[in-house]
Amino acid sequence: MSNQGFVVLGQGSADADGCCPGLLAAPLAEEQAVELAKVFKALGDPVRLRLVSMIASRAGGEVCVCDLTPAFELSQPTISHHLKLLREAGLIASERRGTWVYYRLLPEMTDRLAGVLTRPAGRSLPEPTEAPS
């Protein structure tokens, strides 16, 4: 199958302008797909998804690990492992204060995910093509 006529996200003038076009604009470049897959994989676990939600919805924008751990029937090392994976995916940041670690959401990544997944206003989804008989 030919890829003629495809403009790949992550290549060309769109990136030069700092724009991150959505999936309907053009196919993702391999590098972008690999990077985004790590983020989606981190969010693909219910515990990690809940952790992101708890951190993001916290008044003041940050939460102590001591407030996160009791919300789960998991050990503290397991919660720390999940938080580490979220940090490595670029979804959260942490700061040690004495014996406690505080976490905050990195909105740049969630904004990027939203931008990639958002359908531009007024633009309909491509029509499905019929499979050859």
PyMOL commands that set and color helices and strands:
alter all, ss='L'
color gray80, all
select helices_A, chain A and resi 13-16+30-43+46-56+65-71+76-88+107-117
alter helices_A, ss='H'
color red, helices_A
select strands_A, chain A and resi 62-64+92-97+100-105
alter strands_A, ss='S'
color yellow, strands_A
deselect
rebuild
show_as cartoon
